[in-house]
Amino acid sequence: MKKVLDELQQAIENGETQIAMDKTKVALNQGLRTDTIIQTAINPAFKDLGQKMYDGEIYVTDVLMASRAAHAAMYVMEPILSKFSGATKGIVAIGTVAGDLHDIGKNLVIMMLQGSGYTVIDLGIDVPVETFVEAIRMHKPHVLALSSLLTTTLPELDNMMDALVEQGLRSQVKVIVGGAPVTAEYAGRIKADAYANDLFEATEAVGDLVNNRIGKYTI
């Protein structure tokens, strides 16, 4: 069983989508649980990729290819995962702010969070403040993740934080922000709870926020 998990991890790191799907099917046929597959093949793949990207051995394009392969593996397991009624680590609502149509970074973070055991509410792209507010009231997430990839949409982060205060929701949800023009200083200025520069930092920061820990990426 370890062999197929090692092969699945390698397929994901290499961005080999079809092989990742095939190995996931083999793992399931061998009786491996979905959480075992995620924790011992998918998550370690991204941990390795994170270190390699930090060391400059690979680039964002490599991570994107790996993400597609991981998504393929998760797709194979989706019918089983959708029936799973066990406890979740926490609920995260995520979306790209109004005026911004980018979703690659958001989707990578979603995949990582889901693979790590979180329930993720994907609100999509170009999300207005009102939709975020409605989602908080409806889903009661532990964390609200806001993505802004354009300098012109940074004011939407300010607007969102103001709306949370005005609607009496600020104390009910932790907020993490990220995206190319966002900095830790900016996150601190708008009084977000955490800032993340990439999907690996985002996953770690969400864990800290859900568990009320002070971490490297909390403000």
Summary of the structure (lengths in Angstrom):
residues: 219
radius of gyration: 17.6
end to end distance: 42.0
largest distance: 54.2
contacts: 740
relative contact order: 0.11
helix: 58%
strand: 12%
